Amino acid sequence: MTNRVELRVSVPDRPGVIAEVATLAGRLGIYIANLDTADSVEGGGVLVIVIEATGADAYESGLRELGYEVTRSDGS
C-alpha cells in the first residue's frame, strides 16, 4: 500500500483556484489521487487533496508560497 497524505487547502471563491493548485502539482510531478471541494458559508471553501507522501513537503510549501493556508494529515 502506498503512503498518502491528505491536504486541506483553504481557498478563496474565485475563478482559477483549482487550476492553480493542480498546475503546481503538475509542475512538481505530483500525482493527485483524489480532490474534493467543500463550500464554506463564510465564503471561499476547502479543497481536500490526497497525494502520495513522496513530494508532499514540496507541494505543501509551494501552496503556502502561493498564499494558501494548508492543514496536513498523514493518515497515521
N, C-alpha and C positions, 0 to 999 in steps of 0.2 A: 504494500500500500504506500502511496506517495504522501509525503507530508505536505499539508496545505495550510494556508494562513487565510484568515478572514479579516478584511479591512473594511471598516465602516467610515465612509468619507462624507462629511457634511458638505453639501453643495448649495450654491445659490440657485434660484429659479430663473435661469437664463438660457437662451439657445447656445448649443455647442459644448455644454459641460461634459456630457457623456463622450463626445468625440475627443475632447481634450484629454480626459482621463484614459481613454482607450489608446489614443495616439502615443501617450507617454509609455504605456505598457509595450506597445509595438516597438518603439524606439529602443527600449531596454531589452527586447527579446523575451518578454514575459507573457506567458500564456494565461489568459483569463478563463478559468474553468467555469465560473458562474458569475453573473452580475444581476443584481435585483435592485429595484428602486422602491423607495418609500417616501411619500409626501409628508410634509410637516405642516401642522396648522399654523405655525409661526411664519411660514414662508420658506421656500427652499425645500430641501429634503436630504435624504441619506442614500448614498449608493453603497450597497453591500457587495463587495467584490471578493471572490475566492480565487486565490492564485497558488501556484507551487511555492513552497517555502524558499527554494533557491531564488534569489533575486528580490525577495520581499523587502529586505532592508533598503536596497537601492530604490525600489518603487515607492516605498513609504516616504523616503527622503525627497524624492522627486515631486511627489504630491504636495508635501509640505512647502517645498520651494515654490510651487505654483500658487500657494496661499490657501490650500485646503487643510481643514482640521481632520486628523486621522486617528481612529482608535483601532488597535490591533488585537486579535485573538488568535493564539497559536493552536487552539483546539486541544491543549493538553490538560 
